């Protein structure tokens, strides 16, 4: 993959999808449907998926494409693929809480090498540059021309006073029990893949997830965090989280800044 060609495309598509999502978000009430797994889906999910899929297929016709909203793609298997969650945090979107993101990632040999995470309601855009460095872009987000970017990197954590971020919609007693194993200075809740980005920028040190996620939920945020010097590992054995697994399900995992002393 030519990363210099990839990054402008996935950045532009994320921004365009974000515009479409916000048209629905800022409009009158929208219909919420249930998918086969009982999770919610809206016209914003479907419109963003169609836009991103068309753009990726046009630009990279030979690369396998996996998206949350296209069930037929879930049966595919490949070592190298693009993977998309066109609207991560649908529950936050429905409740108009703003913590939702557009996610596009490129995976090779199980590793999310490049990705973009865009939070349109919050005006935050994170992505990996062609060289793999994670950045946050600020400004007007012109589709054709990237604006000023700031390289981001994880914080140097104080294991006696960690900052923790956890799921807003899926936090439970098991998550609280796990967080209780650490010396925590403060914690915050956030939705969607923003949690990875908060660790990547140093706004948090640790994000544990004890709950079901799919690869399209995590790949882009994982790529951004890796590009900022962080890590995402399985909770059971602390080996790196990998992609391209049968069924696209993730195990429980921990996203963290280098230097955090992990607990089992």
C-alpha positions in Angstrom: 0.0 0.0 0.0 1.2 3.5 -0.9 0.5 5.3 2.4 1.1 8.7 0.9 -1.8 7.9 -1.4 -3.9 6.3 1.3 -3.9 9.0 4.0 -5.4 11.8 1.9 -8.2 9.5 0.7 -9.3 8.2 4.1 -9.0 11.6 5.7 -11.3 13.1 3.0 -13.8 10.3 3.2 -14.0 10.6 7.0 -14.7 14.3 6.7 -17.3 13.8 4.0 -19.0 11.1 6.0 -18.9 13.3 9.0 -20.8 16.0 7.1 -23.5 13.6 6.1 -23.8 12.3 9.6 -24.2 15.8 11.0 -26.9 16.6 8.5 -29.0 13.8 10.1 -27.8 14.7 13.7 -28.8 18.3 13.4 -32.0 17.6 11.6 -35.4 16.6 12.8 -36.0 13.2 14.5 -34.6 10.3 12.5 -35.6 6.6 12.3 -33.7 4.1 14.5 -33.8 0.5 13.3 -32.5 -2.7 14.8 -29.9 -4.9 13.1 -29.8 -8.7 13.4 -27.8 -8.5 16.6 -30.3 -6.0 18.1 -27.8 -3.2 17.9 -29.2 0.1 16.6 -28.6 1.6 13.1 -29.8 4.9 11.6 -29.9 6.5 8.2 -26.7 8.3 9.2 -24.8 5.0 9.6 -26.1 3.8 6.3 -25.4 7.0 4.4 -21.8 7.3 5.8 -21.2 3.6 5.0 -22.3 4.0 1.4 -20.2 7.1 0.9 -17.0 5.7 2.4 -17.4 2.3 0.7 -17.8 3.9 -2.7 -14.8 6.1 -2.2 -12.5 3.3 -1.0 -13.6 0.9 -3.7 -12.9 3.6 -6.3 -9.5 4.4 -4.9 -8.3 1.0 -3.9 -10.3 -1.6 -5.9 -7.9 -4.4 -5.2 -8.0 -4.2 -1.4 -10.5 -6.2 0.6 -13.1 -3.9 2.3 -14.8 -4.8 5.6 -17.5 -2.6 6.9 -19.8 -2.8 9.9 -23.0 -2.1 7.9 -22.3 -4.6 5.0 -22.9 -8.0 6.4 -21.7 -9.7 3.2 -18.2 -8.4 3.8 -18.0 -10.1 7.2 -17.6 -13.5 5.5 -14.5 -12.4 3.8 -11.0 -13.2 5.0 -7.8 -11.5 4.1 -4.4 -10.7 5.6 -4.6 -7.1 4.2 -7.8 -5.1 4.2 -9.5 -1.8 4.8 -12.0 -1.8 7.7 -14.7 0.8 8.4 -17.1 1.7 11.1 -18.9 4.6 9.5 -20.5 5.7 12.7 -19.0 4.3 15.9 -21.1 5.2 19.0 -24.6 5.0 17.5 -26.1 5.1 21.0 -24.3 8.4 21.6 -25.6 9.6 18.3 -29.2 8.7 19.0 -29.0 10.4 22.4 -27.3 13.4 20.8 -24.4 13.2 23.2 -21.7 13.9 20.5 -19.3 11.1 21.4 -19.5 9.4 18.0 -16.8 8.9 15.4 -16.1 7.9 11.8 -13.4 5.2 11.7 -11.3 4.0 8.7 -8.2 1.8 9.1 -5.8 -0.2 7.0 -4.7 -3.6 8.4 -1.8 -5.7 7.2 -0.8 -9.0 8.7 -3.0 -8.5 11.7 -1.7 -5.0 12.5 -3.7 -1.8 12.0 -0.9 0.3 10.4 -2.8 3.4 9.5 -6.1 5.0 10.4 -8.3 8.0 10.8 -10.8 8.8 13.6 -13.1 11.8 13.1 -15.5 13.1 15.8 -17.6 15.5 13.8 -19.8 16.8 16.6 -16.7 17.6 18.7 -14.6 18.9 15.8 -11.7 16.6 16.5 -9.8 14.8 13.8 -7.0 12.3 14.5 -5.1 10.2 12.0 -1.7 8.6 11.2 0.4 10.3 8.6 2.1 8.4 5.8 5.1 7.7 8.1 2.9 6.3 10.8 3.1 9.3 13.2 -0.2 10.1 14.8 -1.4 13.7 14.6 -4.4 15.8 15.5 -5.5 18.3 12.8 -7.0 21.6 13.8 -8.8 24.2 11.8 -11.5 24.3 9.2 -10.9 20.7 7.9 -10.7 21.5 4.2 -11.5 18.3 2.3 -8.7 18.7 -0.3 -6.0 20.3 1.8 -5.0 19.2 5.3 -4.6 22.0 7.8 -2.2 22.4 10.6 -1.4 19.2 12.5 0.1 18.6 15.9 2.0 15.3 16.5 0.4 13.5 19.4 2.0 11.1 21.9 1.0 9.3 25.0 1.8 10.8 28.4 4.5 9.5 30.7 2.1 7.9 33.2 2.4 8.1 37.0 1.4 4.7 38.2 0.5 6.1 41.6 -2.0 8.5 39.9 -3.4 7.3 36.6 -6.0 8.9 34.4 -8.5 6.3 33.2 -11.1 6.5 30.5 -13.9 4.0 30.2 -17.0 3.4 28.1 -19.9 5.8 28.5 -22.6 3.3 27.3 -21.0 0.0 28.4 -19.4 0.5 31.7 -20.2 -2.2 34.2 -19.2 -3.7 37.6 -16.5 -5.8 36.0 -14.9 -2.7 34.4 -15.0 -0.9 37.7 -13.5 -3.9 39.5 -10.6 -4.0 37.0 -10.0 -0.2 37.3 -9.9 -0.7 41.0 -6.7 -2.7 40.6 -4.9 0.6 39.8 -4.1 3.7 41.7 -6.4 6.1 39.9 -6.2 9.9 40.1 -9.3 10.5 38.1 -11.5 8.8 35.5 -13.8 10.0 32.8 -16.3 8.5 30.5 -16.3 8.7 26.7 -18.1 7.1 23.8 -16.8 5.3 20.7 -13.2 5.2 19.6 -12.5 8.6 21.1 -11.2 6.6 24.1 -8.2 5.4 22.2 -7.5 9.0 21.0 -7.7 10.3 24.6 -4.9 7.9 25.5 -3.0 8.9 22.3 -3.1 12.6 23.2 -2.1 12.0 26.8 -5.5 13.0 28.1 -5.8 9.6 29.7 -3.3 6.8 30.5 -5.5 3.7 30.5 -8.6 2.4 28.7 -9.8 -1.1 29.7 -12.6 -2.7 27.8 -14.4 -5.7 29.3 -17.2 -6.2 26.9 -17.9 -7.2 23.3 -16.4 -5.2 20.5 -15.7 -5.8 16.9 -12.6 -5.1 14.9 -14.2 -2.2 13.0 -14.9 -0.6 16.4 -11.2 -0.6 17.4 -8.9 -0.7 14.3 -8.7 3.0 13.5 -8.3 4.1 17.2 -5.8 1.3 17.7 -3.8 2.6 14.7 -3.8 6.2 16.0 -2.8 5.0 19.5 0.1 2.9 18.1 1.2 5.9 16.1 1.3 7.9 19.3 3.5 5.4 21.1 0.7 3.5 22.9 -0.3 -0.1 22.9 -3.5 -2.3 22.7 -3.2 -5.8 24.2 -5.5 -8.6 25.0 -6.6 -8.6 28.6 -6.0 -12.3 29.2 -2.4 -12.6 28.2 -1.2 -9.0 27.4 -0.3 -10.0 23.8 -1.0 -7.4 21.1 -4.6 -7.2 19.9 -4.6 -8.6 16.3 -7.0 -8.2 13.4 -8.4 -10.5 10.7 -9.8 -12.9 13.3 -12.6 -15.3 12.4 -15.9 -13.6 13.0 -14.2 -10.2 13.5 -14.9 -10.3 17.3 -12.3 -8.9 19.7 -11.4 -10.3 23.1 -11.4 -8.0 26.2 -8.5 -5.6 25.8 -6.5 -2.9 27.4 -5.3 0.3 25.6 -2.6 2.1 27.5 0.3 4.5 27.4 3.8 3.1 27.5 4.9 2.8 31.1 1.6 1.8 32.6 2.1 -1.2 34.9 -0.6 -3.6 33.7 -2.6 -5.7 36.1 -4.2 -9.0 35.3 
